[in-house]
Amino acid sequence: MSATYLTTEELAARIHYDARTIRNQLVDNCLIEGRHYIKPFGRRKFLFIWEAIESDMLTQQADTIAMPLAN
């Protein structure tokens, strides 16, 4: 199985988020180390696994039920 590894800047361009938002808010809140990203060689740099992120984004979108609220 081949994975596509992206830097923070590359992921930001694909999902239209700022790179700082990804680092400060999404990492460890929405994105899980080992599933969505790795830290190669124990360093501070993140490499994101595109297939896992894309799969979770599509799954969460399909699980959302659009229902208007009653007034």
C-alpha positions in Angstrom: 0.0 0.0 0.0 1.4 3.3 -1.0 0.8 6.5 0.9 1.0 10.1 -0.2 2.9 12.2 2.4 2.4 15.9 2.4 4.1 18.7 4.3 2.0 21.2 6.3 2.1 23.7 3.5 1.0 21.1 0.9 -1.9 19.9 3.0 -2.9 23.6 3.6 -3.1 24.1 -0.2 -5.2 21.0 -0.6 -7.8 21.6 2.1 -7.7 25.5 1.9 -6.6 26.1 5.5 -3.8 28.2 6.7 -0.7 26.2 7.7 -0.6 27.7 11.2 -4.2 26.6 11.7 -3.3 23.1 10.9 -0.3 23.1 13.2 -2.0 24.9 16.1 -5.6 23.7 16.0 -6.0 20.5 14.0 -3.0 18.5 15.0 -3.9 16.4 18.1 -7.5 17.7 18.1 -8.8 16.4 14.7 -5.7 14.8 13.3 -4.2 11.8 15.2 -0.5 10.9 15.2 0.1 7.6 13.5 -3.2 7.7 11.6 -3.2 11.1 10.0 0.4 12.2 10.4 3.8 11.1 11.4 6.9 12.8 12.8 9.7 11.2 10.8 12.9 10.5 12.7 11.4 11.9 15.9 11.6 15.5 14.6 9.3 18.4 14.9 8.3 18.3 11.2 4.9 16.8 10.4 4.2 14.6 7.3 0.5 14.1 6.7 -1.0 11.0 5.2 -3.3 12.3 2.5 -5.4 9.1 2.0 -6.3 8.9 5.8 -7.2 12.6 6.0 -9.3 12.4 2.8 -11.1 9.3 3.9 -12.0 10.8 7.3 -13.2 14.0 5.7 -15.5 12.2 3.3 -16.8 9.9 6.0 -17.7 12.8 8.3 -19.3 14.6 5.5 -21.5 11.6 4.6 -22.5 11.2 8.3 -23.8 14.7 8.6 -27.5 14.9 8.5 -28.9 18.2 7.1 -32.1 18.8 9.0 -33.6 22.3 9.6 -34.3 23.2 13.2 -37.8 23.8 14.4 -38.6 27.5 15.3 
